[in-house]
Amino acid sequence: MRAGKKPTEPKPTGTNWQRVKNETAADAAVAHAPTADADPYDPNDPAAVAAFWASANIKRGPGRPPSTLTRPTLNMRSDADVLAAFKATGPGWQTRINALLRDAVTRGAVKG
C-alpha cells in the first residue's frame, strides 16, 4: 500500500446483496403486475423492453461548462509535509499552488 493512502471500507448501500445474488442465480422473472398506465412495459418481455428503450428520450444534465482555458496535467513530486499543509487548507488547494507558482513566475523568481 502506498504511503498516505488510507484503506477504504465499503459504504453500506441498504441493498440486500445476498437476495440479489440468489435471484440472479435463480434467473427469476421480475415481478410485474400490470395496471392501467402505471407500468410502461412488461420487463419480462424482451420485445417490449427493446421497444421502450428505442423510443426513450434520454436527457442528461448540463454537466460542467466547457473551460475556455485548458490546462495541462502536471505530475510532480513534493515533500509530504508541504503537500499536507496545502491539503489542510481545504478545497481549492491545487488552485492555490497554481497561484503561488504563477506569482513566482510573474515576480521573476523563476527564469526560463
N, C-alpha and C positions, 0 to 999 in steps of 0.2 A: 504494500500500500504506500502511496506517495505521502511525503510529509505534508502536513497541513490539511489533509483531507479527513473529514470525519466520516465514519461509517454511517450509512443511511439505513434506516429501518423502514419497511413498507408502511404507508399510512393506511389505517383502516378505511375501507370504502363503503361498508354497510352491505356489500354483496355477499350472498351465501355461495361461495365458490364451490363448495362441495356439492350443493344442489345443481349448480351449473354443470359441473363435471359429470354428475350422474345422468342428467337429462341429455347431455351431449352424447354420452356413451350409449344411452338407450335410443338415441335418434328419435326422440319423442316429438310428435307434432305440436305445433304451437296452439295453445288453447284459443279457440275462436268461436265466439257466439255472435253471429251477425245480427245486427239490429238496423232499423231504418236510419240511414245516413250517419250512423255512428262510426263504422269502420270503412275505410276507403277500399279495402280489398281483403281477400282471404289470404293470409300469409302462408298457408299451406299449398296454395295453387301457384306453381311457378309461372304460368302464363299471366295470371292476374298481377303478380309481383312485377314481372317484366313490363307489362303494360303500364302499371302505375309509375314506375321509375322512368319509363320512356317519355311520359308526359309531364313529369315533375319539373317544376321551375325552382331551381336551387339558387338561393340568393346568399351571397357572402357579405359580411360586414365590410366597411370601407378599409379596415386594416390600417397599417401605419402609412402615413403620407410619404410619398417619394421625397428623398432628400435632394436638395439642389447641389450639395457638395458630397461627393463620395470620398470617403477616407480609406486609405489602405490599412490593412490589418498589420499590426505590429506584434512581434513576439520578441520580448526582451527579458533578460534576467536582472533581478534587483535583489537587494538584501531583504531577507524575510521581515526584519523589523520595520524597514521603510515601507514595504508593501502593506504590512499590518496597520501602520499608522494611517495610511491613506484610506484603507478599507474601513477603519474605525470611524472615519468622518461621515460615513453613511453613503446612501445612493448618490451617484454622480462623481465618485472618486476618480474614475478614469478621465472624466472631463476636466477635473481639477488638475490632474497630472498633465494633461494636454495644455492647459492654460499656463502652467508653470514652465513647460518646455517652450511654448510659444513666446513667453515673456523673456526667457533666456536668449532665444534667437534674436528677438527684437532689440534687446539691450546690447547685443554683440558679444555676449558671453560664449556663444557657440559660433565658431567660424568654419565655414565650409570650404 
